[in-house]
């Protein structure tokens, strides 16, 4: 089983060290994830003023062109998810031609979009290697660790936030999305690391509550219910009765814990939680309130009806201003991308989640697979891949629900997560492809062959 401090076996005959197998591209991609999502530079005294993102992005571009590590390929970009994502990015670039606020569209295309595209390509390619993919997943997880820890340390009452990095709602959005990553890290770790990741799950849930983000708390509740009643195990339990009893018991534990913690929550947090059950008092849902989110959505969608092609990337505030608003953002990822990139853009955006969900639906058999009598993937590795896929599905659910109340359709987190899925998901079909080659000459699959490791010295699944 995997822990962040462990090392995999050396390849037989090649004696390739883990650091060499990670390659420059893998390390720089992980660094970019930590900088963009975890805001790593903000924790380092004296580094805040340095253009670290630009430096790392340049190194990553060089690595992609000249130093791609063995075991990686562009399969993820050729999957339906990868093609759909690239189509949406191309549409965002083409929106310059019909943008109503070309200076803002150009500003986003110059500052944000190149890094977003680079992140997507690099993470997708890195995740095509099982070894590098797991390290990138660890980078995602430690982004959440840093944010949760610093939010807890800096909390002094009111609504929790990481000042100048993430406001309260954005912080909740990130932590809800990464909480299932904490869960899978715990399941793939051993020893003290299992307790570490369990503690991070609890800390993330507490910080989300302290943010007072109602969208974040709704998403957190849905993620919790998913784990309780649906589960996210690679292999479902065979005893249905036992599984139901455990789900009920876990639900009762969570309810009791919530009731016990309620008196200790700040007054503002309790008020915001209570407002979820009293939607009539929420200004966002009050008809006729010009600044309510529902009114902003209604005005923008009315404008879209007369211009289904959209208004251009990064132009939603202008659309709101043209309808009598005060240049608000959408506070809804689906509405934002649909208004800016048109009906086609909205469809492509929703299709990202659908395709990611479907591609993670693949399952690998937990038994070892063989070609010509030689083991290709052992049962431990197959189980780990299935565990990752099952929990990434939960992350998609939490991300979509939390992002529904925020303008996060272009966030580095969701695009990094989708990139990881596009590169990782094809590995879930390896077992079936290998099994289909029995009795025939093995099918040439270079990406699989390069990432094969012998079973000698590896522990069997518990």
N, C-alpha and C positions, 0 to 999 in steps of 0.2 A: 504494500500500500504506500501511498505517496505522502510525504510531508515536505514543506518548503526547504528543509535543511538536508533532505536526503539526496543521494545521487543514484542514478540508474547504472546498470551494469555497462561495462565497456563492450563495444561491439566485438564479436569474435573475430580475431585475425586483424581487425583494423586498429584496435587499441586507440579509438578516438575518444578523447576526454569529453566530459559533459560540456565544459565551457566551449570547446571547439564545435560541438554539435549544435549548440545554441547559435553560434555565429554572430557576426556583427549585426545583421538584420534583426535577429531575435532580441538582442540586448537593447538596441536602439528603439525598437518598437515598444518594448516594455517601458523604457524611459519616457517615451512620448505619451504613453497611456498615463503614467504617473504624473506627468506635467499637465496634461490637458484635463484629466478628470479628477485626479487627486490634488492638483495644484501644488505639486511638490516644491516648486521654487519658493513658494510663500513661507515654507517652514525653514528655509536655509538662510541664515543671516548673511546679508551682503550679496545675495543672488537675485533679489527681487528686481533690481534694475537691469540685470543682464537679459538679453534676448535669447534665453535658453531654448524656448520653443522653436525659434527660427534656426538655431544652431543644430538642435537635434533633428529637426525636419530635414535640413540639408544633409546631415549624415545619413539619415534614413533613405533619402532619395539616392545617394551614392551607393548605399548598401543594396538597394533594390536593383540598381542597374549593374553593379559589378561584383557584389559579394553575397549573393543569395546562398544560404546554407543548404546542404544536402537534405533531402526529405521534404522540401517545400515545393509547391507548384501553384499554378493559378486555377486549379479546379474550382475553387469557390466562386471565382468571378464568372465561371461558365454555368453555374447552377441557375435555376430559375430565380432564386433570391438575389444572386449576384447580378444577373442581367437586369432585373427589375430595379435594383438599387442604382446601377449605373445609368439606367434610362431616366430615373428621377433626377439624378445629378446633371445629366445632359440637359434635361428640360429646365432645370434651374439656371443653367448657363444661357440657354436660348431665351429665357425670359427677359434678358436684357433688351431684346428687340421689341418687346411690347410693354416694357415697364413704364409706369406713369411717374416714377421717381428714379430716374436713371442714376443719379449720383449716389443714392442709397443702395441701389442694386449693385453698382460697380464697387462701392465700398465693401460690401459683404463678399463679393466675388474676389476682391483683392486680398482681404484680411483673413477671412474665415474659410471660404470654400476650398482653396488649395490644400490647406491643412486637413480639412475634413476628407477630401478625396484621397490624400496620401495615407491618412490613418486607415481608411477603409481598405485600400489595396494592401497595405502592409499587414494589418491584422488578419485579413482573409488569407493571405499567403502564409503567414506564420502559423495560423491555426490548422493549415493543411497537414502539418507535421504534428503528430501526437505529442512528442516531447516538447516542442516549442509551444504548442497550444496550451499545455498545462502550465507552463511558466507565464504565459500571457494571462491566463485565468487568474494566477496568483497575483499578477500586477493589478488586475481589476479589483480583486479582493482587498489588497492593501490600500487602494484608493479609498474604499469605504472605511477601512480601519482608521486611517489618518483623519478623515473627516469626522467620524463619530467620536474619536478620542479628543480631538481639539475642540469640537463643539461642546462636549461634556466638561472639559477643563475650563473653557471660557464662559460657561453658563453662569449668569448672575441674576437670574430671574427673568420674567417675561417669556418671550419666545426664543428658543434656541436658534442660533445661526452661526455661521463661520464668516465673520465680518469681512467684507470686500471680496470674498470668494464665492459664497453661496448665501442667498437670503433664506429665510425660513422655509418657504415652499420648495425652492430648488434643492435645498439640503434634504428635505424629506423625500423628494423625487429620486435623488441619487441613492439614498440609503435603502429605500423600499426595493429599488431595482437590484441592488447588490446583496440584499439579505439572502436570497436563495443561493448566491455564489458563496456566501459564508457557510451555508448549510452543506453544499457539496464539498467545500474544502474540509469541513469537519469529517464528512463520510470518507474522504479519500486520505485522511491523515491518521496518525496513530500517536499514542503516548500523550505527552503534554499538549501537543498541537490540537488534539481533539477538544480538550478543555478550553484552549485559547479561542478556537473558532466558535465554540458554544457560547463563551462569554461575549464574543463580538455580536452574535445573534441577539442576545439579550440587550446589549448596549445600544445596538442600532434601533431596536424596537422602542427603547426608552427615549432615545434622542428624537425619533420621529414623533413620539407623543409630545415631547417638550417643544417641538417646533410649532405646535398648534395648527399645523397645516391640515385642513379638513380633507382635502383631496388625498394627502399623504396618509392620513389615518384610515380613510375608507379603503385605500389600496392595501395598507398594512393588514387591516381586518380581513380583506379578501384573500391575501396571501396566507394568513394564519389559518383561515377556514379551509383553504385548498390543501394545506399540509395535514390538517386534522381529518378531513372527510374524503379527500381524493388521494392524497399522498403523492410522493415524488420518488418512489423507489424504482430501480431498474427492473426488478423482478417482483411483481405483485405477490402478496402473501397468498398461499394456497388455501389456508383455513379462513373462510369468509367470516365465520362467527367470531373467531379470535380477533380478526382485524377490526370488526365493528366495535367490539368491546374496548379495544385499545383506543379507537377513535373517540368513543364516548368519554372514556377516562381522561384522555388528553384534553378534550374540550372542557370538561369539568375543572381540570387543573388550571387551564387558562382563565376560565371565568372566575374562579376563586382568587387567582393571582391578581386579576384586574380589579376585583372588588376590594381586595386588601390594599392595593396600591392607590386607589382612588383618593382617599383622604390626604395623601402625601403629595399629590400633584399640585402645581401652582394654580391659583384661582383662575388666571387667564386661560390656562389649558383646560380646566374643567368647564369653563364657560363655552369654549369653542367646541369641545366634544358634545356638550349638551345642545349646541346650535345645530348639530347634524340631525338631531331628531325633531327639530323645530324649524323646518325649512321656510315656513311662512315669514319668519323674522329675518331671514337672510336677505340683505339688500341685493345680492346677486340674482335673486329669483323674483324680485318685486317688479311687476309690470309697470311700465311708465318711468322707471328710474333710469335716466339717461346714462348713468355710469355703471349700471349693473352689467354683469357679464352676459346674461341672456339678451339684454337689449343691444349690446355691442355685437353679439353673434347675429342677431336678427337683422340689424342694419347692414352688416357686411355681406351676409348671404343674399339680401335683397339686391345689393349692388352687383353681386356675382351673377345673379339671374340675368342681368342685362349685359354681362360681359363674361361668358363662361370660359374664355381663354385665360382669365386671371389678370392680375394687375402687376405682376413682376415680383421677383425676389426681394424681400426686405421692405415691402411697401405697405404692409397692413396699417401702420399708424397713419399713413396718408389717406388710406381708404376710410378709416375711422374719422379723420378730420374732415373729409369731404361730406360726411353725413351728419355733421354737427357735433361730433365727439371732440375730445381733447387729445387726440393722437394716442389713444390707448393701443396696447398690443392686444392680441386676441384672447389670451389666457385659455387657449384651447388649441392643442397641436393639430387636430384634424381640420378645424375651421381655418387656422392660420395657413396651412399648406394648400388648402383648397382655394382660398381667396387669392393667395399670391401666385400659385402655379396653375390655377384653373381646375376644372372638373377632372381632367386627365391626371393632374398632379395629385389631387385628393385620392383618386382611385389607386394610383401607383403607391401612395403612402400607406393606405390601408392594406394593400396587397403585400407590402413588406412584412407585416405582422402575420398575415395568413400564410405566406410562403415559409417564413421562419418557423412557424408552428408546425407546418406539415413536414418540413425537412427534418425537424427534431423528432418526428414520430417514428423514424426508423429504429429498429431494435437489433442489437447484436446478440447472438446466442452466447450464453456464458461458458459453453464448452469450448475447448481448444479446436481450432480449425487447422486442417492440414492440406498441403498440396504435395503430391508425390511422396507421402509419408513423412514430410518434415513440418513441424509446427510453425505456423505463421504468426498467429496472435494467440496468446494464452488467455485463459479464462479470467484472470485478474484484470488484465488490460481491457478485455471486452466489457467486463462489468463496470470498470471505471468510466469508460466512454458512455455507456448507457446511463450511469448515474449523472454524469454531466449533462447529457441531453435532457433527462427528465427534469432536472432542477432549472435548466435554462428556460424551459417552458413556463415554469412558475415566474421566473424573472420577467418574461415577456408580459404575462398577465399583470403583474404589479406595475411594470413600466407603462403599459397602455393606460391603465386606470389612473395612475398618478399624473401622467402626461396629458390626460384628457382635460385637466383643469389648469394646465400651464402651456406656455409657448415653448415647447421643447422638441419640435420636430426636426430641428437642425442641431441638436445637442451632440457633443462628442460622445456622450455615454451611449445613447441609443444607436448611433451609427457604428461605434466600436463594438457594441454587443451584436448587432446584425452582421457586421463583418466577421466576427468570431464564428457565428453560427454558419455563415456561408462557407467558410473554410473548413469548419469542423464537421458539419453534418454529413458530407460525403463519406467520412470514415465509418459511419454507422451502417453503410451498405457493403463494407469490405467483406464481412463474413458471408453474406449471401453471394457475392461475386466469386469469392474463393470456393464456396461450397459448390457453385454451379460448374466449376472447372474440373471437378473430379471425374476421372475416367477419360479426360481429354488433355491435350497439351495445355499447360498453364497459360492463361491469358496474360499478355504483357501489361503490367500496371506499374510503371517506374516509381510512382510516388509511394506505393505500398512497399515495394521491394527495398527502397532505401531506408524505410523506417522500421525494418524488421529487426528484432532482437532475439537471441536464443533464450530458451527457457532455463538453461543451467543457472543455478544460483538464485533464481527468483522464488519468492515465497508463494505458496498456493493460497487461494482465497480462504478466508476463515468461514 
